[in-house]
Every structure is written in C-alpha cells, then in structure tokens.
Amino acid sequence: MTDPYWNHNVHHHPAVLAAVPGGCGAALDAGCGDGLLTRKLAARAASVTGVDRSPEMIKLAREFPHVPANVMYREADYLTDESLREGAYDFVSAVAVVHHAPFEQAVTRLARLTAPGGRLVIVGMAANRTALDWLISACGVPASLLHARRHGGKRGPVGMPMEDVHMSWAQIRRALRRLLPGCKVRRTLLWRYVVVWDRSRKSGP
C-alpha cells in the first residue's frame, strides 16, 4: 500500500503493524484520524474499529474510496465512550493521541480496552527538557529532512487536531513503566517514542 502522504506519525506505522500479534481478532485504533492506519491494520486483524472524536476526521475516513470490509469507523471518544467495551480488543493502537488528554487517564483507559493476552502499542511525543534531550532531537533533523524529501514533503490530512506536548521524555518513561508494568519503551530518531505492552492473560477487567 502506497501512503497518500508522509509525516512523522505515518513514518511509525510500520512499527505499529509489526507489533500486531498473529491471529489477531478485534483491533482498535484510538484517535484514528482519517483512517490511514486502520486500513493498514485490516490486513492483520479480523476486524478493525477506528474511533475519533473529530467528526471531520471520521467523515474523511468514511469517504475514502476503498475502505476494507472489516473496518468500521465511529465518531467516539475512546476515553469516555462506554460502548467501547473494556477488555474487548486483542490489539489497541494509539498514534499521537495520548498527549491530547491527561496522560495517566489516557494510558489507563487504553490498557483497560486491551484484552487479557492482548497487546497495546502507543506512539507518542514528549518535550525536550535537558541538554541531552535537545542533542538527541537535533540528530533527527537530517533524517527528517531526508525522509521528507523522499516522500515529497511532510503533509497530513487537513483539519487534523493538534496539541502541544508538556511532559518530558523522563516523565513519560517513568509514567509508562508505572502504568504499564513490563512494557518496552524506545525513543526513535524522528521525535517519537514507541511503547509496546502485553496485557497478562490473568488480568481482570
């Protein structure tokens, strides 16, 4: 599948897709935007639900010419919509989403939506606070420029909601390790972190 545009979030889609467990049943993409990632997930899960609280984004997702038959889009807030049953999704993804809400609330809700034995993948952003943070981020500039040039520039769907990031890299790491015990967290060159967490099969609701 050729992406219609490229940006730093789309760049991390392969990391999300690589984490989908084999034989995945139901998948949920929280904050799905225009549905680009959900359409990719359709090839790796029996069913995919994309939710976004932005009616403009859900409209774009539904109007895409070739939405796979096993994909459904809903205008909903993953934080509060009770029709999204906790523990119902074998795979949950959230790309550039958790910083739009109180961090602990967002991560906790995503974890609860994940089925026992299922997997949660979060791609997020953090704020530079230390000299080392700024140095690592500076190393990503050449890579970002190269990728953007190869893909015809950095673009995204018109009307995509934006939000500033306030938590530092260190704060993010500490919070994730507390909220998602055993998770794997890595910082990427293009100013994102990727966290993969497997929910224990013994977990309760």
N, C-alpha and C positions, 0 to 999 in steps of 0.2 A: 504494500500500500504506500503510495506516494503522498506525503503530507502536503496539504494545500498552503501551509505557511510554516515558518520555523521561529521559535523563540526559546528562551532558556527552560521553560516548562516542557515544551514539546521535546526538547533535547533529552529529557529524562524519562520519556515514555518507555524506551527500551528497558530501562532498569525496572520499571513497574511491571511490564509484561513478562520479563524474565523471572519475576518472583511469583507469578501465578502458579499454584500447585497443580500437578497433573490430576485430571479427572475432576476439575473444579465444577461445582454445580452452580449455585447462585452467586453472582458478583454484584457489588455495589460500588459505584463511582460517586463519591460525595463531592459536591461542587463541580459538576461535570462540565459547566460552561457550554460551549457549542457542540459538545458530544464527540470530539475528536478521539479522545482516549476510549470512550465506551465502545465506539465502533471497532477499535482495535481489540478490545477485550472480548468482543463477540466471538472471535475465533478460538478463544481459550477457555470459555465458560459456557455452560449450558444455557444460562440466562444472565442478562446484564441489566441492571436498573441504574439509570443516570438521574441524579437529583440535583437541582439547583434552585435557589430561592429567587433568582432573577428571571422574571417572565421573558425578558428579551433573549436571554441565553437559551432557555428552553424552546422558544419559538425557532431560533436558529437551528437547534439540534433536530427538532421535529421536521423542519423543512429541508433538511439535507436530502439530496435526490435518492440515495441508496442506503437507507437505514436497514441493517440486518434484521431479520425477522425475530431474532431472540433478544433484541434490545428494546427497552421501554424507557421513555423519559417522563419525569414527573416534576412539576413545579412544587418544591417542598424544601423545607429547612431540615437538614439531617439532624440538627441539634434538638429539635422540638417535635418533629412530626411523629406522632405515636403510631402511625400506620407502618412506619419502618420498624419492623419487629427486632428487638434485641436478640442477638444470637442466631440470626437467620441467614447470615451471608458467609459463605465459605471463603470469600476474598473481598476485602474492602480496600479501596484506594482513595487517597485524598491528595491532590496535587495543588500546591499553592493555595491551600484552603484554611488551614488551622489558624493562621495569623489574623483571619477576619473575625475571630471570636476569642473570648477568654481561653487561653491556651489549655489549661487543665480541663475545663469543661469540654472543649472540642476533642481532645485526645481521649478522654474518658468515654465520651459518647461513641466515638469510632471503635474503641476497644469493645464496648458492650454490643455493638452491632455485629461484631465478628463472631462467627460460630465457634464453639469449643472445637479445637482441632483446626480452625481456620487461620487465615493469615491477613495481617493488616500491613499496608505499605503507605507511608506518608512521605511526600516530598515537600519540603518547606524551606523557608528563608529565615535568616537571622541577621541581627545588626552587628556591625563591627564595633568593638569597644576597646580592644587592645592593639598595640603596635603589631603583634603577630597576626591578629585578625586582618588588619589592613594590608600587611605584607602578602598573606595568602590570597586575599582578594585581588591584589594587584597582579598576581601571577595568572589570574584568569582572564585578564584583559586581552592579551594576544590571541588566546584560544577563542574567546567570544567573537573577536573581530574576524578571525579566520572562518569560523563556522557561519557567521552571518553573511560573509562574502560568498561562501559556497552555496548558500541557500537563498540568495537574492535579498538579503536583509532580514532584520528581526521584526516580525509582524505578529498580529494576533487578531481575533475577532473584534469588530467594532462594538464598543459598549461593555467590554469585559470589566467588571468591578475591580477597582484597585484599592489597596490598603497598605499603609506604612507598617514596617516591622519594628517592634520595640524591644523584644527580648534578644539578649546577646547569644553568641554561639555557646558559651559556657552555661548560661542559664537554660538554654534549650536542651543541652546534653544532660544536665542534672535532672531536669523535669522529666525527660523521656525515660531515663533509667529508673526513676522512681515510679512513674505511672505505668510503664510497660516493662516489667522485670524480665530480663533476659533478652531484650531487644538488641538488634545490631544497628549501630548508627555510624554513618560515614559522611564526611563533608566532601563535596565534589568541587571541581575546578570552576564550574560556572555558577558559583554563589548559591548553591542549594545544599541541603542535607537530605539524605535518604535513610529512612528508618524502616526496618523490617522486623515484625513481631509476630510470633506464632502463639496463638492462644492455646493454653493447655486444654486437653480433652476433658480434664477433670473440673474445669471451670464451671461455676454455677452461673445463673442468669444475671 
